[in-house]
Structure formats: C-alpha cells, structure tokens
Amino acid sequence: MSLFVPRRRPSREALDEGALPSDEMRRSLQDLALVNRSWGGSRTLERYLLPRLREAAAKSVRLLDVGAGSGDVSRRLARVLRKSGFDASVVAVDIQWRHLAAGRVMFPRQPLPCAAADAFRLPFAPRSFDWIVSTLLFHHFSPEQNVSFLRELDRVARQGLALLDLRRHLVPLLFVRLAGAFVFESPVSIRDGVASVGQSYTPAEARAILREVAPGFRVERVFPFRLLICRP
C-alpha cells in the first residue's frame, strides 16, 4: 500500500443493522441518495448500459438492482431507460425490507417493484434478468464472499453486470471526515462513510477477486474514486 492508500479495514456499518431507529435510517438513506445523485452513482451506470443496449438493438430490458437500499438508483435508471425509448422493467432487491419500505415513503410518486432477498441466494431463475446492477455493495463483503456474490449475480444475469463501488484512497476518506458534517443530514452517514471507504477495494484487489470468478469480468476506474466492476 502507498501513503495515499491505507490498509483495508473491514467493519460493520450502522445502516446495515436492523436496530437503527427508523428516522435515523431514513435520514441516512437520504444522504446516500444525495451521494448517488451528486457523485455519479446512477449516471455512471447509465453511461455504461445505454450504449450496450443500443448496440444490441434491444427494445426492452429487464434489470435487477441488488443491494438497492431505498431504490433511488433503481428509480432513476427506470426513468432514464424509459425516456431513452426502452420498455424497461426494473426490480429493486435489498436484504433489509425496511430500506425498501423507506424508499416508498421517500419517493411516493415513483412506484417500484421490490423484493427483500439475500444477495447470495437470489430468488430468481438462471438468466432471468438481462442486466444486474449494484451500487456501493461490493465493499461490504470479504474477498471470499465477493467471489460467491459475483457467481450468484452471474447466474441470474443474461447479458451482463455493472457494479459501482468506492475506491479506497486517502482523499475520499478525508472528504467524508471533513465535509460530512456539512453535507450529510445524519451523523450515521459520516461514520458509515468512513467505514465504507476504509473497507473498499483498490483496482488490483478487485481484479484478484474477479480472477476467481469467471473470465470476462473487468475493473474500470471511474471519477471520482470509484470502481466499475463489469461484464461484458
């Protein structure tokens, strides 16, 4: 590791805990929606998916968002795909039903099919979705867990996967520590943000995980301090 890339530190995040009070949970989910909206979460996935759908001359697309939280990214992707002329069906999955329920309150005018399910045992048949996406989930798991996680996503995806996550570096770590108090509504978001960056992966670490999964996966660096794990 270099001076600017600290050693990975696995930890639990408060938003993952079922005991977090509902009001605090909702504020933290709103902070995550702000991060995804302002720092390219859904836009990165849009830029990746749209050219591939057009190249395939697809008229419809069935998409699964795993670890969707409140479903803010799922809803944006559904809107963008439909505005781009696709008959888009987007389903949001999260192991925490409370997060999905909070999303219905946060976005009352944007109904979204949801399912509470374990990302390691998805309740869907093989190749039942064209594309699978995920945002800020990969860093939650150990390398061994991520091998199993990606194999399960690969089982369900017919065309490809696109997973966006953080890239471990001192700059985003300092940003969350210093700017979090001014940007986030919930102190939970600051603590979880620090934990998220601290346990995220470098490109080399992510590539080492992918080599254990299947051929065809790759890792791309995305501004600012993000990784896109994708296939094809």
C-alpha positions as YAML, in Angstrom:
chain: A
units: angstrom
residues:
- id: 1
  name: MET
  ca: [0.00, 0.00, 0.00]
- id: 2
  name: SER
  ca: [1.16, 3.55, -0.69]
- id: 3
  name: LEU
  ca: [0.96, 6.52, 1.66]
- id: 4
  name: PHE
  ca: [-2.31, 7.54, -0.01]
- id: 5
  name: VAL
  ca: [-3.92, 4.09, 0.07]
- id: 6
  name: PRO
  ca: [-4.46, 2.87, 3.65]
- id: 7
  name: ARG
  ca: [-4.74, -0.80, 4.52]
- id: 8
  name: ARG
  ca: [-8.24, -2.23, 4.13]
- id: 9
  name: ARG
  ca: [-10.19, -2.31, 7.40]
- id: 10
  name: PRO
  ca: [-13.36, -4.45, 7.35]
- id: 11
  name: SER
  ca: [-16.10, -3.21, 9.68]
- id: 12
  name: ARG
  ca: [-19.84, -3.15, 10.20]
- id: 13
  name: GLU
  ca: [-21.90, -0.15, 9.10]
- id: 14
  name: ALA
  ca: [-24.77, 1.14, 11.23]
- id: 15
  name: LEU
  ca: [-27.17, 1.29, 8.30]
- id: 16
  name: ASP
  ca: [-26.81, -2.47, 7.94]
- id: 17
  name: GLU
  ca: [-28.12, -3.03, 11.45]
- id: 18
  name: GLY
  ca: [-31.81, -3.72, 11.94]
- id: 19
  name: ALA
  ca: [-31.78, -1.89, 15.29]
- id: 20
  name: LEU
  ca: [-31.11, 1.54, 13.77]
- id: 21
  name: PRO
  ca: [-34.09, 3.83, 14.58]
- id: 22
  name: SER
  ca: [-36.38, 4.42, 11.61]
- id: 23
  name: ASP
  ca: [-35.90, 8.21, 11.49]
- id: 24
  name: GLU
  ca: [-32.12, 7.88, 11.56]
- id: 25
  name: MET
  ca: [-32.26, 5.15, 8.94]
- id: 26
  name: ARG
  ca: [-34.34, 7.32, 6.62]
- id: 27
  name: ARG
  ca: [-32.01, 10.32, 7.01]
- id: 28
  name: SER
  ca: [-29.01, 8.15, 6.22]
- id: 29
  name: LEU
  ca: [-30.76, 6.71, 3.16]
- id: 30
  name: GLN
  ca: [-31.49, 10.27, 2.02]
- id: 31
  name: ASP
  ca: [-27.79, 11.03, 2.38]
- id: 32
  name: LEU
  ca: [-26.96, 8.00, 0.25]
- id: 33
  name: ALA
  ca: [-29.42, 9.19, -2.38]
- id: 34
  name: LEU
  ca: [-27.63, 12.55, -2.37]
- id: 35
  name: VAL
  ca: [-24.27, 10.83, -2.86]
- id: 36
  name: ASN
  ca: [-25.63, 8.76, -5.75]
- id: 37
  name: ARG
  ca: [-27.25, 11.81, -7.34]
- id: 38
  name: SER
  ca: [-24.36, 14.23, -6.91]
- id: 39
  name: TRP
  ca: [-21.33, 11.99, -7.39]
- id: 40
  name: GLY
  ca: [-22.34, 9.96, -10.37]
- id: 41
  name: GLY
  ca: [-23.82, 6.76, -8.96]
- id: 42
  name: SER
  ca: [-26.69, 6.32, -11.37]
- id: 43
  name: ARG
  ca: [-25.13, 8.39, -14.18]
- id: 44
  name: THR
  ca: [-22.15, 6.05, -14.35]
- id: 45
  name: LEU
  ca: [-24.45, 3.06, -14.72]
- id: 46
  name: GLU
  ca: [-26.50, 4.91, -17.35]
- id: 47
  name: ARG
  ca: [-23.39, 5.70, -19.39]
- id: 48
  name: TYR
  ca: [-22.35, 2.07, -19.24]
- id: 49
  name: LEU
  ca: [-25.72, 0.48, -20.00]
- id: 50
  name: LEU
  ca: [-27.23, 2.71, -22.70]
- id: 51
  name: PRO
  ca: [-24.61, 2.16, -25.45]
- id: 52
  name: ARG
  ca: [-24.72, -1.60, -24.90]
- id: 53
  name: LEU
  ca: [-28.49, -1.72, -25.06]
- id: 54
  name: ARG
  ca: [-28.47, 0.34, -28.26]
- id: 55
  name: GLU
  ca: [-25.75, -1.82, -29.79]
- id: 56
  name: ALA
  ca: [-27.84, -4.90, -29.06]
- id: 57
  name: ALA
  ca: [-30.87, -3.20, -30.66]
- id: 58
  name: ALA
  ca: [-32.86, -4.04, -27.55]
- id: 59
  name: LYS
  ca: [-36.42, -2.78, -27.39]
- id: 60
  name: SER
  ca: [-36.99, -3.94, -23.83]
- id: 61
  name: VAL
  ca: [-34.74, -4.59, -20.84]
- id: 62
  name: ARG
  ca: [-35.31, -6.40, -17.58]
- id: 63
  name: LEU
  ca: [-32.95, -5.06, -14.92]
- id: 64
  name: LEU
  ca: [-32.25, -6.10, -11.31]
- id: 65
  name: ASP
  ca: [-30.69, -3.71, -8.78]
- id: 66
  name: VAL
  ca: [-29.10, -5.73, -5.94]
- id: 67
  name: GLY
  ca: [-28.49, -4.04, -2.60]
- id: 68
  name: ALA
  ca: [-30.74, -1.23, -3.77]
- id: 69
  name: GLY
  ca: [-31.39, 0.37, -0.37]
- id: 70
  name: SER
  ca: [-34.18, 2.90, -0.83]
- id: 71
  name: GLY
  ca: [-34.23, 2.22, -4.56]
- id: 72
  name: ASP
  ca: [-33.15, 5.74, -5.54]
- id: 73
  name: VAL
  ca: [-30.76, 4.46, -8.22]
- id: 74
  name: SER
  ca: [-33.29, 1.88, -9.40]
- id: 75
  name: ARG
  ca: [-35.90, 4.57, -9.92]
- id: 76
  name: ARG
  ca: [-33.54, 6.88, -11.77]
- id: 77
  name: LEU
  ca: [-32.39, 4.09, -14.07]
- id: 78
  name: ALA
  ca: [-36.00, 3.17, -14.82]
- id: 79
  name: ARG
  ca: [-36.81, 6.80, -15.74]
- id: 80
  name: VAL
  ca: [-33.73, 7.23, -17.92]
- id: 81
  name: LEU
  ca: [-34.18, 3.94, -19.75]
- id: 82
  name: ARG
  ca: [-37.82, 4.69, -20.50]
- id: 83
  name: LYS
  ca: [-37.03, 8.23, -21.66]
- id: 84
  name: SER
  ca: [-34.40, 6.69, -23.94]
- id: 85
  name: GLY
  ca: [-37.07, 4.60, -25.63]
- id: 86
  name: PHE
  ca: [-36.69, 1.26, -23.87]
- id: 87
  name: ASP
  ca: [-39.50, -0.77, -22.37]
- id: 88
  name: ALA
  ca: [-37.71, -1.04, -19.01]
- id: 89
  name: SER
  ca: [-38.67, -3.28, -16.12]
- id: 90
  name: VAL
  ca: [-36.53, -2.57, -13.03]
- id: 91
  name: VAL
  ca: [-36.72, -4.58, -9.79]
- id: 92
  name: ALA
  ca: [-35.00, -3.50, -6.56]
- id: 93
  name: VAL
  ca: [-33.66, -6.09, -4.11]
- id: 94
  name: ASP
  ca: [-32.25, -5.49, -0.64]
- id: 95
  name: ILE
  ca: [-31.82, -7.76, 2.35]
- id: 96
  name: GLN
  ca: [-33.33, -5.03, 4.55]
- id: 97
  name: TRP
  ca: [-37.04, -4.70, 3.86]
- id: 98
  name: ARG
  ca: [-37.01, -1.53, 6.00]
- id: 99
  name: HIS
  ca: [-34.81, 0.21, 3.43]
- id: 100
  name: LEU
  ca: [-37.15, -0.70, 0.59]
- id: 101
  name: ALA
  ca: [-40.17, 0.43, 2.64]
- id: 102
  name: ALA
  ca: [-38.46, 3.73, 3.42]
- id: 103
  name: GLY
  ca: [-37.92, 4.24, -0.31]
- id: 104
  name: ARG
  ca: [-41.66, 4.03, -0.91]
- id: 105
  name: VAL
  ca: [-42.10, 6.90, 1.56]
- id: 106
  name: MET
  ca: [-39.19, 8.90, 0.13]
- id: 107
  name: PHE
  ca: [-40.37, 8.51, -3.49]
- id: 108
  name: PRO
  ca: [-44.19, 8.19, -3.26]
- id: 109
  name: ARG
  ca: [-44.76, 9.15, -6.92]
- id: 110
  name: GLN
  ca: [-42.34, 6.58, -8.29]
- id: 111
  name: PRO
  ca: [-43.65, 3.05, -7.57]
- id: 112
  name: LEU
  ca: [-41.06, 0.32, -7.95]
- id: 113
  name: PRO
  ca: [-41.26, -3.50, -7.76]
- id: 114
  name: CYS
  ca: [-39.21, -4.58, -4.74]
- id: 115
  name: ALA
  ca: [-38.15, -7.78, -3.02]
- id: 116
  name: ALA
  ca: [-36.37, -8.40, 0.27]
- id: 117
  name: ALA
  ca: [-33.78, -11.07, -0.52]
- id: 118
  name: ASP
  ca: [-30.25, -12.26, 0.24]
- id: 119
  name: ALA
  ca: [-27.78, -11.26, -2.48]
- id: 120
  name: PHE
  ca: [-26.03, -14.64, -2.08]
- id: 121
  name: ARG
  ca: [-29.27, -16.59, -2.70]
- id: 122
  name: LEU
  ca: [-31.39, -14.57, -5.08]
- id: 123
  name: PRO
  ca: [-34.93, -15.94, -5.53]
- id: 124
  name: PHE
  ca: [-34.75, -15.79, -9.33]
- id: 125
  name: ALA
  ca: [-34.23, -18.37, -12.04]
- id: 126
  name: PRO
  ca: [-30.98, -18.50, -14.04]
- id: 127
  name: ARG
  ca: [-30.72, -15.81, -16.74]
- id: 128
  name: SER
  ca: [-34.00, -14.23, -15.60]
- id: 129
  name: PHE
  ca: [-32.72, -10.63, -15.91]
- id: 130
  name: ASP
  ca: [-30.94, -9.03, -18.84]
- id: 131
  name: TRP
  ca: [-28.71, -6.88, -16.66]
- id: 132
  name: ILE
  ca: [-27.83, -6.72, -12.97]
- id: 133
  name: VAL
  ca: [-26.54, -3.54, -11.36]
- id: 134
  name: SER
  ca: [-25.38, -2.69, -7.88]
- id: 135
  name: THR
  ca: [-24.18, 0.47, -6.14]
- id: 136
  name: LEU
  ca: [-21.99, 0.63, -3.02]
- id: 137
  name: LEU
  ca: [-22.42, -3.03, -2.07]
- id: 138
  name: PHE
  ca: [-19.21, -4.77, -3.14]
- id: 139
  name: HIS
  ca: [-17.14, -3.23, -0.33]
- id: 140
  name: HIS
  ca: [-19.39, -4.76, 2.34]
- id: 141
  name: PHE
  ca: [-18.07, -8.25, 1.64]
- id: 142
  name: SER
  ca: [-14.78, -10.06, 2.12]
- id: 143
  name: PRO
  ca: [-12.87, -11.23, -0.97]
- id: 144
  name: GLU
  ca: [-14.18, -14.78, -0.47]
- id: 145
  name: GLN
  ca: [-17.76, -13.53, -0.08]
- id: 146
  name: ASN
  ca: [-17.43, -11.40, -3.20]
- id: 147
  name: VAL
  ca: [-16.44, -14.44, -5.24]
- id: 148
  name: SER
  ca: [-19.70, -16.13, -4.16]
- id: 149
  name: PHE
  ca: [-21.64, -12.89, -4.64]
- id: 150
  name: LEU
  ca: [-20.45, -12.37, -8.20]
- id: 151
  name: ARG
  ca: [-21.07, -16.00, -9.12]
- id: 152
  name: GLU
  ca: [-24.66, -15.64, -7.92]
- id: 153
  name: LEU
  ca: [-25.16, -12.45, -9.93]
- id: 154
  name: ASP
  ca: [-23.61, -14.13, -12.96]
- id: 155
  name: ARG
  ca: [-26.10, -16.99, -12.58]
- id: 156
  name: VAL
  ca: [-29.09, -14.64, -12.81]
- id: 157
  name: ALA
  ca: [-27.77, -12.20, -15.45]
- id: 158
  name: ARG
  ca: [-28.42, -12.99, -19.11]
- id: 159
  name: GLN
  ca: [-26.35, -10.22, -20.74]
- id: 160
  name: GLY
  ca: [-24.14, -8.58, -18.15]
- id: 161
  name: LEU
  ca: [-23.38, -6.95, -14.82]
- id: 162
  name: ALA
  ca: [-22.35, -3.45, -13.75]
- id: 163
  name: LEU
  ca: [-21.37, -2.89, -10.13]
- id: 164
  name: LEU
  ca: [-20.27, 0.55, -8.97]
- id: 165
  name: ASP
  ca: [-18.34, 0.94, -5.74]
- id: 166
  name: LEU
  ca: [-15.82, 3.08, -3.90]
- id: 167
  name: ARG
  ca: [-12.07, 3.00, -4.48]
- id: 168
  name: ARG
  ca: [-10.03, 3.07, -1.28]
- id: 169
  name: HIS
  ca: [-7.90, 6.20, -1.07]
- id: 170
  name: LEU
  ca: [-6.99, 8.87, 1.45]
- id: 171
  name: VAL
  ca: [-8.79, 11.65, -0.48]
- id: 172
  name: PRO
  ca: [-12.37, 10.32, -0.16]
- id: 173
  name: LEU
  ca: [-11.63, 9.27, 3.41]
- id: 174
  name: LEU
  ca: [-10.64, 12.84, 4.32]
- id: 175
  name: PHE
  ca: [-13.57, 14.27, 2.37]
- id: 176
  name: VAL
  ca: [-16.09, 12.23, 4.37]
- id: 177
  name: ARG
  ca: [-14.42, 13.12, 7.67]
- id: 178
  name: LEU
  ca: [-14.13, 16.85, 6.96]
- id: 179
  name: ALA
  ca: [-17.11, 17.64, 4.73]
- id: 180
  name: GLY
  ca: [-19.58, 15.09, 6.05]
- id: 181
  name: ALA
  ca: [-20.86, 17.40, 8.79]
- id: 182
  name: PHE
  ca: [-21.82, 19.99, 6.17]
- id: 183
  name: VAL
  ca: [-23.14, 17.58, 3.52]
- id: 184
  name: PHE
  ca: [-24.99, 14.85, 5.42]
- id: 185
  name: GLU
  ca: [-28.16, 15.06, 7.48]
- id: 186
  name: SER
  ca: [-27.28, 12.10, 9.67]
- id: 187
  name: PRO
  ca: [-24.14, 11.52, 11.78]
- id: 188
  name: VAL
  ca: [-24.60, 7.85, 10.93]
- id: 189
  name: SER
  ca: [-23.72, 8.72, 7.34]
- id: 190
  name: ILE
  ca: [-20.38, 10.18, 8.41]
- id: 191
  name: ARG
  ca: [-19.41, 7.13, 10.45]
- id: 192
  name: ASP
  ca: [-20.64, 4.74, 7.79]
- id: 193
  name: GLY
  ca: [-18.95, 6.77, 5.06]
- id: 194
  name: VAL
  ca: [-15.59, 6.47, 6.79]
- id: 195
  name: ALA
  ca: [-16.17, 2.74, 7.29]
- id: 196
  name: SER
  ca: [-17.21, 2.31, 3.64]
- id: 197
  name: VAL
  ca: [-14.09, 3.95, 2.25]
- id: 198
  name: GLY
  ca: [-11.90, 2.11, 4.76]
- id: 199
  name: GLN
  ca: [-13.15, -1.31, 3.68]
- id: 200
  name: SER
  ca: [-13.43, -0.65, -0.05]
- id: 201
  name: TYR
  ca: [-11.04, -2.20, -2.58]
- id: 202
  name: THR
  ca: [-8.26, -1.00, -4.82]
- id: 203
  name: PRO
  ca: [-8.40, -1.89, -8.54]
- id: 204
  name: ALA
  ca: [-5.69, -4.53, -8.05]
- id: 205
  name: GLU
  ca: [-7.56, -6.13, -5.15]
- id: 206
  name: ALA
  ca: [-10.80, -6.18, -7.15]
- id: 207
  name: ARG
  ca: [-9.05, -7.78, -10.14]
- id: 208
  name: ALA
  ca: [-7.65, -10.50, -7.89]
- id: 209
  name: ILE
  ca: [-11.22, -11.30, -6.77]
- id: 210
  name: LEU
  ca: [-12.51, -11.35, -10.34]
- id: 211
  name: ARG
  ca: [-9.86, -13.86, -11.42]
- id: 212
  name: GLU
  ca: [-11.51, -16.34, -9.03]
- id: 213
  name: VAL
  ca: [-15.00, -15.85, -10.52]
- id: 214
  name: ALA
  ca: [-15.09, -16.28, -14.30]
- id: 215
  name: PRO
  ca: [-13.48, -14.95, -17.48]
- id: 216
  name: GLY
  ca: [-14.87, -11.76, -18.94]
- id: 217
  name: PHE
  ca: [-15.05, -9.60, -15.82]
- id: 218
  name: ARG
  ca: [-13.06, -6.38, -15.69]
- id: 219
  name: VAL
  ca: [-12.50, -3.35, -13.44]
- id: 220
  name: GLU
  ca: [-12.56, 0.26, -14.59]
- id: 221
  name: ARG
  ca: [-11.60, 3.35, -12.63]
- id: 222
  name: VAL
  ca: [-14.39, 5.93, -12.51]
- id: 223
  name: PHE
  ca: [-14.09, 9.54, -11.38]
- id: 224
  name: PRO
  ca: [-14.20, 10.41, -8.50]
- id: 225
  name: PHE
  ca: [-12.52, 7.49, -6.69]
- id: 226
  name: ARG
  ca: [-14.94, 4.82, -7.87]
- id: 227
  name: LEU
  ca: [-14.61, 1.36, -9.38]
- id: 228
  name: LEU
  ca: [-16.88, -0.14, -12.01]
- id: 229
  name: ILE
  ca: [-16.87, -3.94, -11.98]
- id: 230
  name: CYS
  ca: [-18.48, -5.16, -15.16]
- id: 231
  name: ARG
  ca: [-19.18, -7.94, -17.59]
- id: 232
  name: PRO
  ca: [-19.10, -7.84, -20.59]
...
